[in-house]
Amino acid sequence: MKIGLNALFLIPGEVGGSETYLRQTLRAAAAKFKEHEFIVFSNRENIRILAMELRPFKNVSIVDMRLHATSRIRRVMCEQTALPRAVEAASVDVLWNPSFSSPYRVKCPQVTTVYDMQYVHFPEDFSPFERFCIRFGTHSSLARATLILTISEFSRREIAQHARVQFSKIRVTPLAADESFSKRLPGEFIAERIISLTRSADPYILVVSNTYPHKNVEASINAFGELAASIPHKLVIVGKPRRGEPAVKNALNS
C-alpha cells in the first residue's frame, strides 16, 4: 500500500506538539510496516530535516512541493491545487493529514487528525478571522475524511459533539513519551546542561508553554512571585510568544 502524508503544515519549531506527533509517528510506522510505502509531501521549511531523519528507511520517499509554508495563503492554495495532483501522480492509496486541514478533492480516501476543539473552548487564542478559518477548515476536512484520528477519549467526544460527525468514525491513537525520557543521564552532564541553559546552579521551577491565553502562564508567574522570597528557586519559562504575551509581560513587570 502507498500511504501519502500531507506534511505541508509542518514548520519545524513553530507548530508545537503536532510536529513531534507527525515525526515520531512516521518514523515508527516506517520501521514497523516495511511492507508499505510512505510518500511524504513536504515544504521548503521541513524538507531538509525530514530527509535527514527518514534517510534510513528505504520505504519512505519525499516529494518536494516547492512551497514556502510560512505563507498560510500559499499553503492553503498548494494544498487545494498542487497537492491533489501530486497525490494522484504518486498513485497514493490513502492520504493522511496530520493537521486539521486537508485537500478538498483527492481520488483516494483521507484520514485526518484533529487534536482538540481549542477554537471552541478558547476562542481568545485566535483572531475572529483565524477562528472562522479553523472552524470552516476543520468541519469541512472532517466531513471529507473516511476516518478521523484524535489523541484522547475526551477529544473524541468533543469532536463528535462540536463537529457533528459520527462517533464511530473517530479513532483514538494515544500519545506516548519519547524514548529519550527513559534514558538515565549522568548527574554531571545534567548539571552542566542546566548551568549552560539557565546561567545558574540554583534550583528552578520549569514552565513549558507557548503563551496562549488559555495556558495561563501569567498565573505561574504570579504564584511564583508569592513564593520567591521563601524558596531558593528561579522560575524558567520555555516557549514562544503568542496572543497571551502581553499578560505575561504585565505579570513579569508587576
PEJODA-V77757 format. One record per helix or strand of 3 or more residues. SS is the DSSP state (H for helix, E for strand). FROM is the first residue (numbers start at 1). LEN is the number of residues. If there is no record, write none. Layout:
# PEJODA-V77757
ss=[SS,SS]
from=[FROM,FROM]
len=[LEN,LEN]
This chain:
# PEJODA-V77757
ss=[E,H,E,H,E,H,H,E,E,H,H,H,E,H,H,E,H,H,E,H,H,E,H]
from=[2,17,37,47,60,72,82,94,109,118,123,128,147,153,167,170,179,187,204,213,217,234,245]
len=[5,16,6,8,5,9,8,4,5,4,3,17,4,10,3,3,4,12,5,3,14,5,9]
